[in-house]
Amino acid sequence: MSIHDTSAIHNSARLAPVETRYAPLFCFGLLTAGCALASLALACATPFAAFAVIAAATLPLQSALVVVTGAWLINQTIGFGVLHYPVDASTIAWGFVIASATLAATAVAKAVLLAAQKAAFVIALATALIGAYASYELVLFAATPFLGGEGAFTGRIVGYLGFLNILWAIGLVSACEITKFVSTTLRPTVV
């Protein structure tokens, strides 16, 4: 099965909070709001692996990549515009490394979800989150010989950030499920 196969996730209803035609807009809105909140509250601890899993579980890969890129842009806009990140080569380079890590996490999450189609919903999402978080951290760590920052990769810090991603994933899945429940409950039935 191709990683670009749009029917696999949508037909298995992994995470379908709204009608398929509205999914990109819903996912973009959810992740943008989540990213703005996380960026303001957590600054450098934005849970991009959790965002990647939600996008991958909701959208085809291409759309998921566009949506997480939009969330990253929101994060960078808040970082530089509101939180006054220093405008220097290192900070800008780290921003692009974070974008690359987020895109890698999204691709890994999509691949895991496709491979785990027959697994229970919770198992598939948990496995996708593990894969997304591992790939996200590996991409970031791979940049440390060039940009520094290897001190941010202690077990304690990586574990804490992993825990934050788990909490955010639970919250975002809950938001999707509540939206699905409300939209199906309020949808008029045709008689």
HUKAKA-V361772 format. One record per residue. N is the residue number from 0. RES is the residue in one letter. SS is DSSP state (@ for helix, = for strand, . for the rest). D_FIRST is the distance of its C-alpha to the first C-alpha in whole Angstrom. Layout:
<<N/RES/SS/D_FIRST> <N/RES/SS/D_FIRST>>
//
This chain:
<<0/M/./0> <1/S/./4> <2/I/./7> <3/H/./8> <4/D/./7> <5/T/@/10> <6/S/@/10> <7/A/@/8> <8/I/@/11> <9/H/@/14> <10/N/@/14> <11/S/@/14> <12/A/./17> <13/R/./16> <14/L/./19> <15/A/./20> <16/P/./24> <17/V/./25> <18/E/./23> <19/T/@/20> <20/R/@/23> <21/Y/@/25> <22/A/@/22> <23/P/@/22> <24/L/@/26> <25/F/@/26> <26/C/@/24> <27/F/@/26> <28/G/@/29> <29/L/@/28> <30/L/@/27> <31/T/@/30> <32/A/@/33> <33/G/@/31> <34/C/@/31> <35/A/@/35> <36/L/@/36> <37/A/@/34> <38/S/@/36> <39/L/@/39> <40/A/@/39> <41/L/@/38> <42/A/@/38> <43/C/@/36> <44/A/@/34> <45/T/./32> <46/P/./29> <47/F/@/26> <48/A/@/23> <49/A/@/24> <50/F/@/24> <51/A/@/20> <52/V/@/19> <53/I/@/20> <54/A/@/19> <55/A/@/15> <56/A/@/16> <57/T/@/17> <58/L/./16> <59/P/./13> <60/L/@/13> <61/Q/@/16> <62/S/@/18> <63/A/@/18> <64/L/@/19> <65/V/@/22> <66/V/@/23> <67/V/@/23> <68/T/@/25> <69/G/@/27> <70/A/@/28> <71/W/@/29> <72/L/@/31> <73/I/@/33> <74/N/@/33> <75/Q/@/35> <76/T/@/37> <77/I/@/38> <78/G/@/39> <79/F/@/41> <80/G/@/42> <81/V/./43> <82/L/./43> <83/H/./45> <84/Y/./42> <85/P/./44> <86/V/./43> <87/D/./43> <88/A/@/41> <89/S/@/40> <90/T/@/39> <91/I/@/37> <92/A/@/35> <93/W/@/34> <94/G/@/33> <95/F/@/30> <96/V/@/29> <97/I/@/29> <98/A/@/27> <99/S/@/25> <100/A/@/24> <101/T/@/23> <102/L/@/20> <103/A/@/19> <104/A/@/19> <105/T/@/17> <106/A/@/14> <107/V/@/15> <108/A/@/15> <109/K/@/12> <110/A/@/10> <111/V/@/12> <112/L/@/11> <113/L/@/8> <114/A/@/8> <115/A/./12> <116/Q/./11> <117/K/./13> <118/A/./16> <119/A/./19> <120/F/@/19> <121/V/@/21> <122/I/@/20> <123/A/@/16> <124/L/@/18> <125/A/@/21> <126/T/@/18> <127/A/@/17> <128/L/@/20> <129/I/@/21> <130/G/@/19> <131/A/@/20> <132/Y/@/23> <133/A/@/23> <134/S/@/21> <135/Y/@/24> <136/E/@/27> <137/L/@/26> <138/V/@/26> <139/L/@/29> <140/F/@/31> <141/A/@/30> <142/A/@/32> <143/T/@/35> <144/P/@/36> <145/F/@/37> <146/L/@/38> <147/G/./39> <148/G/./38> <149/E/@/37> <150/G/@/40> <151/A/@/37> <152/F/@/35> <153/T/./37> <154/G/@/36> <155/R/@/38> <156/I/@/36> <157/V/@/33> <158/G/@/33> <159/Y/@/35> <160/L/@/32> <161/G/@/29> <162/F/@/31> <163/L/@/32> <164/N/@/28> <165/I/@/28> <166/L/@/30> <167/W/@/29> <168/A/@/26> <169/I/@/28> <170/G/@/30> <171/L/@/27> <172/V/@/25> <173/S/@/28> <174/A/@/29> <175/C/@/26> <176/E/@/27> <177/I/@/30> <178/T/@/29> <179/K/@/27> <180/F/@/30> <181/V/@/33> <182/S/@/31> <183/T/@/30> <184/T/@/34> <185/L/@/36> <186/R/./34> <187/P/./36> <188/T/./35> <189/V/./36> <190/V/./39>>
//
